[in-house]
Amino acid sequence: MANAEREIESKPDININDCWNKIGVWGKQKPRCPELDKVVHCANCKVYSNSGRLLLDRNADPDYIKTWTDQLKKIKSKKDHNSLSVVVFRIADEWLALPARLFQEVVDMRVVHRVPHAKSGALKGLVNIRGELQLCVSLGRLLGVDKGLSLGDDAAQGIYARLVVISNSESRYVFPVSEVKGIHRYGFAELQNVPATAERNATNYMKGMLDLGDKHVGCLDETLLFSALQRATS
């Protein structure tokens, strides 16, 4: 059997005696195959099953392999090119991003009710979102980017335009932002390393940087960020 398999592998073209198409159930020649009285149907015959095995064991055509290899490479490349999506936003003069699936909504700025005797400076207070009081945090203060340096008086004075609501499977937080740029899709290869010379506290929570032409966006690590937010609000 081993010698037969090696012989099959060495021959890309295998001659199959398709007796089932001649004297079998799919054939019209006579006399009919005498084995039909025993097996009833060609599908139950060893000749039929062994022929199928020979076809499956034969070598694939090199052009066929190359065609599908090239096709699968293109699919993988296309998928990786836009495999991740983030929402890009600005706090003061810092452009940041978080996975889009974390964002529940973006609303206009509204009154934040301070919590008496709050231990953390990152906890701004409580805010009403669709009839529910939610924890409002200062992401800028947590990351050390709450004061603008180059984007005008509003940023420098800490004036924010929107409230962003984010949530994971365990927690939900609201934080003010100066601007929401929108959703950006990118591939893994586009994520750059955080500069080793960066001194901002925000870099401790980043997993990489995105270059969007005129903007350098820091992609925040959601696990580290939510862990820090939980500590700041507990």
C-alpha positions in Angstrom: 0.0 0.0 0.0 2.9 2.4 0.9 4.5 1.7 -2.5 1.2 2.4 -4.3 0.8 5.7 -2.4 4.3 6.9 -3.3 3.6 6.0 -7.0 0.4 8.0 -6.9 2.2 11.0 -5.4 4.8 11.0 -8.1 2.1 11.2 -10.9 0.0 14.4 -11.0 -2.4 12.7 -13.5 -4.1 9.5 -12.5 -6.1 7.3 -14.9 -9.3 6.3 -13.3 -11.5 3.5 -14.6 -14.9 5.0 -14.1 -16.8 1.8 -14.6 -19.8 3.3 -12.7 -20.3 5.6 -15.7 -20.2 2.7 -18.1 -21.6 -0.5 -16.7 -22.7 0.8 -13.3 -25.8 2.7 -12.1 -24.9 5.8 -14.2 -23.9 3.8 -17.3 -25.9 2.5 -20.2 -23.6 -0.2 -21.5 -24.5 -3.9 -21.2 -24.0 -6.3 -19.7 -24.3 -4.5 -16.4 -21.6 -4.9 -13.7 -22.1 -8.3 -11.9 -21.2 -6.7 -8.6 -24.4 -4.7 -8.6 -26.4 -7.7 -7.4 -24.3 -7.7 -4.3 -23.7 -4.0 -3.5 -27.0 -2.6 -5.0 -25.4 0.8 -5.8 -21.9 1.8 -7.0 -21.5 4.0 -4.0 -21.2 0.9 -1.9 -18.5 -0.7 -4.1 -14.8 -0.7 -3.1 -13.8 0.2 -6.7 -15.8 3.4 -6.5 -14.5 4.4 -3.0 -10.9 3.5 -3.9 -11.1 5.6 -7.1 -12.3 8.5 -5.0 -9.4 8.1 -2.6 -7.0 8.2 -5.5 -8.4 11.5 -6.7 -8.1 13.0 -3.3 -4.5 11.7 -2.8 -3.2 13.1 -6.1 -0.9 16.2 -6.1 -2.7 19.5 -6.6 -1.9 21.4 -9.8 0.9 24.0 -9.1 -1.0 26.7 -10.8 -4.1 26.0 -8.7 -2.0 26.2 -5.5 -0.4 29.5 -6.6 -3.8 31.0 -7.6 -5.3 30.3 -4.2 -2.2 31.3 -2.3 -2.2 34.7 -3.9 -5.9 35.1 -3.4 -5.6 34.3 0.4 -2.7 36.7 0.8 -4.8 39.5 -0.7 -7.7 38.8 1.6 -5.5 38.8 4.7 -3.8 42.0 3.6 -7.1 43.7 3.0 -8.5 42.6 6.3 -5.5 43.7 8.3 -5.5 47.1 6.6 -8.8 48.1 8.3 -9.0 45.6 11.1 -9.4 48.1 14.0 -11.5 51.1 14.6 -11.1 53.9 17.1 -12.8 57.2 18.0 -10.3 60.1 17.8 -10.9 62.9 20.3 -9.0 65.9 21.7 -8.5 66.9 25.4 -6.9 70.3 25.5 -4.0 70.0 23.1 -3.7 66.2 23.2 -5.2 64.0 20.5 -6.2 60.6 21.9 -8.1 57.5 20.7 -10.1 54.6 22.3 -11.7 51.6 20.6 -15.0 52.6 19.0 -16.9 49.7 20.6 -16.4 51.4 24.0 -18.3 54.5 23.0 -22.0 54.7 23.9 -22.8 58.3 23.0 -21.5 61.8 22.7 -23.7 64.5 24.3 -23.5 68.3 24.8 -21.8 69.6 27.8 -24.1 69.8 30.9 -23.9 70.6 34.6 -21.7 68.3 36.7 -22.7 68.0 40.3 -19.6 67.7 42.6 -19.4 64.9 45.1 -18.5 66.2 48.6 -15.3 65.0 50.1 -14.2 63.3 46.9 -10.7 61.8 47.5 -9.6 61.8 43.9 -9.0 64.9 41.8 -9.9 62.9 38.7 -13.5 62.5 39.9 -15.4 65.6 38.8 -18.8 64.5 40.2 -22.1 63.2 38.8 -23.8 64.1 35.6 -27.3 63.3 34.3 -27.3 61.2 31.2 -30.8 60.4 29.9 -32.2 60.4 33.4 -29.4 58.4 35.0 -26.7 59.8 37.2 -23.3 58.7 35.9 -19.8 59.2 37.2 -18.0 62.1 35.5 -14.3 62.0 35.5 -11.5 64.3 34.3 -9.6 62.1 31.8 -7.4 65.1 31.2 -6.3 65.3 34.8 -5.8 61.6 35.1 -3.5 61.7 32.0 -1.9 65.0 32.8 -3.2 66.8 29.8 -6.0 68.9 31.3 -4.3 72.3 30.3 -4.0 73.3 26.7 -0.7 74.7 25.4 -1.4 75.7 21.8 -5.0 75.5 20.9 -6.4 78.8 22.0 -8.0 80.3 25.1 -10.8 77.8 25.4 -8.4 74.8 25.7 -6.1 76.7 28.0 -9.0 77.5 30.3 -10.3 74.0 30.4 -13.5 74.8 28.5 -14.9 71.6 27.0 -17.5 71.2 24.2 -18.8 67.6 24.6 -19.3 64.8 27.1 -18.3 61.3 26.0 -19.9 58.2 27.5 -17.8 55.0 27.4 -18.5 51.6 28.9 -17.0 48.1 29.1 -18.5 45.0 30.6 -18.0 46.2 34.1 -18.0 50.0 34.3 -19.4 53.1 32.7 -17.8 56.6 32.8 -18.5 60.0 31.4 -15.7 62.5 30.6 -15.5 65.9 28.9 -13.6 66.4 25.7 -12.7 69.5 23.7 -13.4 67.9 20.3 -14.5 64.6 18.8 -12.9 64.0 15.4 -14.7 60.8 14.5 -14.0 57.2 13.8 -10.7 56.1 12.2 -10.0 52.6 10.9 -6.4 51.3 10.8 -4.3 48.1 10.6 -1.9 46.7 13.2 1.1 47.7 11.0 0.1 51.4 11.3 0.4 51.5 15.1 3.8 53.1 16.0 5.7 52.8 19.2 5.3 55.6 21.8 8.4 57.8 21.8 10.8 56.8 24.6 11.5 60.5 25.2 7.8 61.4 26.0 7.4 62.6 29.5 3.6 63.1 29.7 1.7 60.9 32.2 -0.6 59.9 29.3 2.1 57.8 27.7 1.8 55.4 30.6 -1.7 54.5 29.3 -0.8 54.3 25.6 -0.3 51.2 23.6 0.9 53.1 20.5 0.7 56.1 18.3 -1.2 56.8 15.0 0.1 59.3 12.5 -2.9 61.0 10.8 -0.9 63.5 8.8 -1.3 66.7 10.8 -2.1 64.8 14.0 -0.2 62.4 16.2 -2.8 60.4 18.1 -2.1 58.4 21.2 -4.1 55.1 21.3 -5.0 54.5 24.9 -4.9 51.0 26.4 -8.5 50.3 27.5 -7.5 47.8 30.2 -5.0 50.2 31.9 -7.4 53.1 31.5 -10.4 51.4 33.0 -8.3 50.1 35.9 -7.0 53.6 36.6 -10.6 55.0 36.4 -11.8 52.4 38.8 -9.1 53.3 41.3 -9.8 57.0 40.9 -13.6 56.6 41.6 -13.6 54.0 44.3 
